[in-house]
Amino acid sequence: MPKFISIALTNAAEGREDEYNQWYEQQHVFDVLRVPGIQSAQRFRISDQSRQKLGYRYMAVYEVETDNIENIHRAIAERAGTDAMPRSDAIGADRMFLDYEVVSPRITAEEAAAKDSKK
């Protein structure tokens, strides 16, 4: 089955950072993980030392396995704003969602070092 990484780039509404993070970490992530095909979730905050910034402070990365990523989009759209996936007005209005299909295996530094040692 095809694997994807889905990325959500978001910000908190002005002055509501704590409320936003509480909602995202204690409610939203678990609601999203109830969607069949979504395997895991992890959140990140942009580093102050980041070389570039896109205007989004937070990123959520979801690992997805599905034959059709549009089925995941539909399932989320059907749930969004319902009891199955309540929205919060603590999230900023500007958001970006991206899906990347996995095209290669994950390679660790240890695997790369082992390959180098065989040369």
MITI-248709 format. One record per atom (N, C-alpha, C): residue in three letters; x, y, z. Coordinates in steps of 0.1 Angstrom, whole numbers, plus 5000, padded with zeros to 4 digits. Example, Ala and Ser with C-alpha at 12.3 -4.5 7.8 and 13.67 -1.06 7.14 Angstrom:
REM residues 2
ALA513249435078ALA512349555078ALA513249675078SER512849785071SER513749895071SER512950005079
This chain:
REM residues 119
MET500849885000MET500050005000MET500950125000PRO500650224992PRO501450354992PRO501450415005LYS502650485008LYS502850555020LYS503050705017PHE502550785026PHE502650935024PHE503050995037ILE503651115036ILE503851205047ILE502951325044SER502051345053SER501151465052SER501651565062ILE501751685058ILE502251795066ILE501251905068ALA500951945080ALA500152065083ALA500952175089LEU500952285082LEU501652405087LEU500652505092THR500852545105THR499852625111THR500452725121ASN499652815126ASN499952915136ASN498852915146ALA499152965158ALA498052995168ALA497453135164ALA496153145168ALA495553275167ALA496353375176GLU496253505173GLU496953605181GLU496653595195GLY497753575204GLY497553575218GLY496953445224ARG496853345216ARG496253215220ARG497153095219GLU498453115220GLU499353005218GLU499152895228ASP498952915240ASP498852805250ASP497552725247GLU496452795244GLU495152735241GLU495252645229TYR495952705219TYR496152635206TYR496952505208ASN498052515215ASN498852395217ASN498152295226GLN497452335235GLN496652235244GLN495652165235TRP494852245227TRP493852185218TRP494552085208TYR495652125202TYR496252045192TYR496751915198GLU497451925209GLU498151805215GLU497251715223GLN496151775229GLN495251695237GLN493951655230GLN493651715219GLN492351685212GLN492651655197HIS493151745190HIS493151735175HIS493951615170VAL495151595175VAL496051495171VAL495351355172PHE494651335183PHE493951215186PHE492751195176ASP492051305173ASP490951295164ASP491451265150VAL492551315146VAL493151285133VAL493551145132LEU494151095143LEU494650955143LEU493550855142ARG492350895145ARG491150805143ARG490750785129VAL491250865120VAL490950845105VAL491750725100PRO491050625095PRO491650505090PRO492750545079GLY493950485081GLY495050515072GLY496050605078ILE495750685088ILE496650775094ILE497350695105GLN498650675104GLN499350585113GLN500050645125SER500450775123SER501150835134SER501150985132ALA501451055143ALA501551205142ALA502651255151GLN503251365147GLN504251425155GLN504251575152ARG504451665162ARG504351805160ARG505751865162PHE505951975156PHE507252045156PHE507052205157ARG507952275163ARG507952415163ARG509152465156ILE509052565147ILE510252615140ILE511252665149SER512552625146SER513652675154SER513952815152ASP514352885162ASP514753025161ASP516053035151GLN516752925150GLN517952925142GLN517652865128SER516452855124SER516052805111SER516652895100ARG517252835089ARG517852915079ARG516752995071GLN515552935070GLN514453005063GLN513252995071LYS512253085069LYS510953075076LYS509853105066LEU508853025066LEU507753035057LEU506553115063GLY506653155075GLY505553225081GLY504653135090TYR505053005091TYR504252915100TYR505152875111ARG504652885123ARG505452845135ARG505452695138TYR504352635135TYR504152495138TYR503952405126MET504452275127MET504252175117MET503852045124ALA502851985118ALA502451845122ALA502751755111VAL503351645114VAL503751545103VAL502951415106TYR502251375097TYR501451255098TYR501951145088GLU502151025093GLU502450915084GLU501150845080VAL500950825067VAL499750785062VAL499950665052GLU499150565053GLU499150445044GLU497750445038THR497650455025THR496450455018THR496650425003ASP495650364997ASP495650354982ASP495350484975ASN494650574982ASN494250704976ASN494250814986ILE495250904986ILE495351004996ILE494051094996GLU493351104985GLU492151184985GLU491051124994ASN491050994996ASN490150935006ASN490450985020ILE491651005023ILE492051065036ILE491551215037HIS491751285026HIS491251425026HIS489751425028ARG489051335022ARG487551335023ARG487151295037ALA487851205043ALA487451155057ALA487751275067ILE488751345065ILE489051455074ILE487951565072ALA487651595059ALA486651705056ALA485351665062GLU484951535061GLU483651495067GLU483651505082ARG484751485089ARG484751495103ARG484951635109ALA485751715101ALA486051855106ALA484851935110GLY484951985122GLY483852075127GLY482751995133THR482851865134THR481851775141THR482351735154ASP481551655161ASP482051595174ASP483251505172ALA483351445160ALA484451355158ALA485751435156MET485751565152MET486951645150MET486551785152PRO486351825165PRO485951965168PRO487152065164ARG486752175159ARG487652275155ARG487852375167SER488952445167SER489252545177SER489452675171ASP488952785177ASP489152915171ASP490552965176ALA491252885183ALA492652925188ALA493652895177ILE493252835166ILE494152805155ILE494052925145GLY495152975140GLY495153085130GLY494453045117ALA493953145110ALA493153125098ALA494053075086ASP495353115086ASP496253085075ASP496852945078ARG496652845069ARG497152715071ARG497652665058MET498552565058MET498952505045MET499052355048PHE498552275038PHE498552125039PHE499252065027LEU500251975029LEU500951915019LEU501051765020ASP501051695009ASP501151555010ASP502351515001TYR503251425007TYR504351374999TYR504251224999GLU504451164987GLU504451014986GLU505850974989VAL506050864997VAL507350805000VAL507850744987VAL509050774983VAL509650724971VAL510950644973SER511450644985SER512650564988SER512550515003PRO513350415006PRO513350375020PRO514050475029ARG513750475041ARG514450555051ARG515850505053ILE516850585053ILE518250545055ILE518750615067THR519350535077THR519850595089THR521350625087ALA521850705096ALA523350735096ALA524150605098GLU523650515106GLU524350395109GLU524350305096GLU523350305088GLU523250225076GLU524250285066ALA524350415065ALA525250485056ALA526650455060ALA526950465073ALA528350435078ALA528750285075ALA527750195077ALA528050055074ALA528350035059LYS527650105050LYS527950095036LYS529250155033ASP529650265039ASP530950325037ASP532050235042SER531850155052SER532950075058SER533149955049LYS532249915040LYS532349805031LYS533149835018LYS533449965016LYS534150005004LYS535649975005
